[in-house]
Amino acid sequence: MKQDKKIDMEKVNKLVEKYDSLKKDNKLDLSADEDLSIAVMNLISIEEHLFFSGAKTGNTKYYDILKEIREVRKDLMLNLIPEYEGEVWCISKHLLASSYRLMEYGTKHLGRGNKEKATEMFTKAYNLYSLFWGFNMGLIKPEEVK
C-alpha cells in the first residue's frame, strides 16, 4: 500500500533553486522561462480584468479582446509546458494565477503598512510559484501527492 505524501515546500524550493543553478552552469537560461511565466501571469490577469469589464459594462467587445489575449497566453504556455498529462496544464495555469493574485494582495498589504501580512502572502505566492515549476520540471508527480 502506498504511503500518503505531503508536499514539502522547503524541499521543492531547494530543488527549484538547484535546477536554476544547473541551468546557469549549463548556460541554459531559466530566467528567460521565469520571465515568460511572469508574462503568462500578467496575461491571465488581463483576461480576468477583461471578463469583469465586460460583465460590469455589458460591452461584449471586452470578451472579444479576452479571446485574443487567451490565445496569446495559451501559445506562450506551450513554451513553458510543451508536454503534459491530465489536468497539469490547467493546474499550472491556476498555480500561476493564484501566485500572481497573492503577490498583488501582499503588495496591497505592504502599501497599507501591514508588512507581516504582506510577507505571509508573498511566501504563499512563492510556494505556489515553486509548485508550478515542481510540476513542470517533473519534481512533483501528481499521483504521488495526497
N, C-alpha and C positions, 0 to 999 in steps of 0.2 A: 504494500500500500504506500502510495506517495505521501510524503510528509508535506503539510501546508507550509508555504514560504511567504514571508512578508518581504516587501521591498526595503532594503537597507539603503536609504538615500545617501548616507555618507559614502558607502561603497560605490554607488552609482556615480556620484560626483567625482570620486577619485578615479574611476575608470574613464569617465569622460575627459578629465584632465590628462590622464595618461595617454589616451587616444590623441588628444590635442597635441601633446608633446611629441608623440610618434610621428604625427603628420608633419610637424615642423621639422623634425630630424630628417624625414624623408622628402623634404622640400614640397610636400603637399600642403595645400592651404586650407585648413579647416576654417580659418577666419572668413574666407570667402563664403563657405557654407553657412557660417553663423550670420554673416551679413544677409545672405539670401533668406535665412529663416526669419530674421527680423523684418525683412521686406514682406514676407508672406504674412507675418503677424499684422503688419500695418494694412495689408490688403484685406485681411479678414475684418479688421476694424472698420475699414472703409465700407465693406459690404454691410456691416451692422448699421452704420450711420445712414447709408442709402435706404436700407429697409425702413428704419424709423422715420426718415424724412418722407418717404413715400406714404407710410401709414398715417403719419400726423397731418400731412398736407392733402392727401388724396390724389396727388400728382403721380401718375404711374410712370412718368418719364424717369423717375428715380429708380424704378425697377429695371428699366432698360439699361441704365448705366450699371446697376448692380450685376446684371447678367454679364456685361462686358468685363467688369472687374473680376468676377468669379472665374471667367475663362482664363484670364491672365494668371490669377492665383493658382488655378489647377495646373496650368502649364509650368509654372515655376516650381510647384511642389514636386513635379515629376523629376526635377533636378535633385531634390533632397531625398525623395522616396521613389527610386526607379522601379523597385520590385517590392511587393508586399503581399500578404495573405490576409484573408478575412477582413476584419474591421480596422486593421492597422492604419490605413490611410485616414479614416475618419477619426480614430483615436488620436492620431498625430495632429490633425487639424485642430481638434478640440484642446489638446495639450498646449499647442502654440497660442490659441485664442485665450485660454484661461490664464496662461502665463502673462500674456500681454495685459489682460484686464487687471490682474493682480498688481502688475507693475504700475499701471495707471492709478489704481486705488491707493497703493502705497505712496505714490508721488503726491496725491491729494492730501493724504495724512501728513506727509512731510511738510507740505506747504502750510498746513494748519498748526505746525509745531509739534505734532504728535510723532516724534521720532521712533518711539518704541513700537507703535502700531505699524508705522511705515516699514520698519526693519522686519517685523513679523511677516508682512505681506511680501516684501522683497525676497525673503527666504523661501516662502511658499512658491513664489513665481519662479525662482531659480530652480527649485526642486522639480517643478513641473517641466521646465525647460530641459533639465537634465534627463527626466524621464523620456521626453521626446527623443533626445539623442540616444539614450539607452535602448529604446525600442528599435530605432532605425540603424543603429550600429550593431544590432544583434546581441547586445549585452544583457538584455532582458527578454526572456521568452514568455510571451503571454500565457502559454499553457502551464508555466511553472509558478505563476503568481496566483495566490488565493487571497 
